[in-house]
Amino acid sequence: MPRRQRLNRRPATRRWLPAAVATLVVLPAVSGCAGPVTVVSAPDGTSDACADVIALLPAELAGAARRETNGGAGTAAWGDPAILLRCGEEVVLRSTQPCVTVPGDSEEVDWVVLASDGSGSIVRTFGRDPSVEVEVPAAYGPAPLSVLPALGEAVSAVPATVVCTG
């Protein structure tokens, strides 16, 4: 009588378990779970005023969730591509660049448009020491006006000493 060959059959749960575990390990790595954003800290980013600004920042900006940063104190980021914020930049008291006044929840905030092109905009608060700089990728709409009103409350933690004229 010929000997029967044993088939290597595992119970159903043992067949799919290794694949399921591998999927759970790999899925977060490829599903857009982004790591911290690198934002270079500003010279006065460790100031108490910047700590106040950072504490008041919204969890969401222009529909994008806040992300972790690895650039040090006074930094924040939202979304992908990342909107970047640095508190502690040099104060702007005079500028030949355009200055816009943006209504916020608690008060108006003046911003100087340092750069604006097809890739996005860079703006910095005007007349506040320390100053807050924000880089807004073009993906968030024309000019940075799509995000600045939501930053008004936080930025207002630094009192304005000068306002835009004209």
C-alpha positions, 0 to 999 in steps of 0.5 A: 500500500503506498504511503500517503503524502501529508499535505502541509495544510495550516488552519485558515487563521494561520495562513492569513495571519502572517500577511495581515501582520505584514500589512499592518507593519507596512501600511503606515509607512506607505499611507502618507503618515508623514514624519516631522517637518524640518523648519529652521528655528528663527533667531529669537524662537525661544522667547516667551512671546514666541512660546505664547504664539505657539501655544495659541496656534490652531490645530488645523489651518486651511483644512490641513492638520498641524504636524510635528516639527523638528526645527526647535522652539518657535516653529509650527507646520500644517499639512502636506505640502507643509505650511511653515511658521517661524516665530522669532524673526527680525521685526519689520518696522519699515518696508518697500514690500506690500503690506496687507492688513488682515482681520483676525478674531481679536484684532487686525494683523499687518503682514509684509509680503516678502515673496509671492510667486507660482510656488507660494508666498512668504509673509512676515508680521509688521510692527511686532517684536518678535516677528512671525514668518509664514511660508504658504505653498501655492496649493493653499490658494492665491496669496497667503490670505487663505491662512492668515486670518486663522493665525490672527489670535495667536500672532496677536499675543505679540503686541503691535508697536507700529502699523502699516500706513497706506 
